[in-house]
Amino acid sequence: MKHSRLAAWLLGFPGLLLAIAFILISMHQNNLVQNHQANDFTFEKDVLCIKGTGLSDKLAYSSMKKIECVNKVETVRPVDESYFNGIVETKKYGDARVYVYPHTKKYIVIHTPKKIYIINEYSVSKTEKLYRELKQH
């Protein structure tokens, strides 16, 4: 009987730690979204570094074939969260990697040979500023 209690405790303890870690990560990500800090865009010498709450990418400026600023991106399935990053199927661009605040109605679409990226900031004015900076690189 002692072995089964020990085994149950040993198996349950890592699960408990995992649950606590998941809760802490979720709280941190929610805090970033609420404080409008879910996206971090860093302009380095040759690349744009994009960091979201769950994903990150580095895009070489030389790989950007087209950059456009649009008011609307239609998705196959609606995205109703206050922030989303991941893969989304869009009606115009197909599958795209996104780092967006869906309720901000201004998006930057970056075309590369391999992928489409859609990004924005938490406000239209900040998204437009990001677009101008990106065009300069």
Salt bridges, closest charged atoms under 4 A:
ASP57 OD2 - ARG97 NE 3.65
GLU68 OE2 - HIS111 NE2 2.74
GLU74 OE1 - LYS91 NZ 3.64
GLU128 OE2 - LYS106 NZ 3.60
